[in-house]
Amino acid sequence: MRVLFVCTGNTCRSALAEAIAVREASARRMHDVQPSSAGTSAWDGAPASDGALLVGIERRLDLNAHRSRQLNREIVDESDLILAMGPHHVERIEALGGAGKTHLVADYAERSDEGRAIVDPFGGGLEDYRSTADELERIVGLVFDRIASERPGNSGAL
């Protein structure tokens, strides 16, 4: 299962979500879940933001090799589940053919339809990045709970 996390620049929220999801997939032995990320307004090849890198170090998430990539139709087509940080990201993903497999990450995780976005820490201080990372760790854990619960046999591991 290819899970794509999408934000604007692919240097903060979606980069952190991808790194958290990689750790979560490994910890749960869900080796068939392949997390990745992209941005609706990303510059291809940009590194993770300094704040994301620092918070990643604090949480043992390696974002050193992360490079942003611009969301496009090919990335949308190859993804099985697309989780967006905000409603405007969902609109862009759906315009690229992602309708039916795209959700706000918080709504998908919490099985709601509140339309709740994940706050963008870009331009903020380290505490803003920590707060976003805290929320993403909780939300991504719930995403994996849902993926595991919806698997045939409900085993959660392969």
Stockholm file with secondary structure:
# STOCKHOLM 1.0

chainA/1-158         MRVLFVCTGNTCRSALAEAIAVREASARRMHDVQPSSAGTSAWDGAPASDGALLVGIERRLDLNAHRSRQLNREIVDESDLILAMGPHHVERIEALGGAGKTHLVADYAERSDEGRAIVDPFGGGLEDYRSTADELERIVGLVFDRIASERPGNSGAL
#=GR chainA/1-158 SS CEEEEEESSSSSHHHHHHHHHHHHHHHTTCTTCEEEEEETTCCTTCCCCHHHHHHHHHTTCCCTTCCCCBCCHHHHHHCSEEEESSHHHHHHHHHTTCTTSEEEHHHHHHTCCSCCCCCCCTTSCHHHHHHHHHHHHHHHHHHHHHHHHTSGGGCCCC
#=GC SS_cons         CEEEEEESSSSSHHHHHHHHHHHHHHHTTCTTCEEEEEETTCCTTCCCCHHHHHHHHHTTCCCTTCCCCBCCHHHHHHCSEEEESSHHHHHHHHHTTCTTSEEEHHHHHHTCCSCCCCCCCTTSCHHHHHHHHHHHHHHHHHHHHHHHHTSGGGCCCC
//
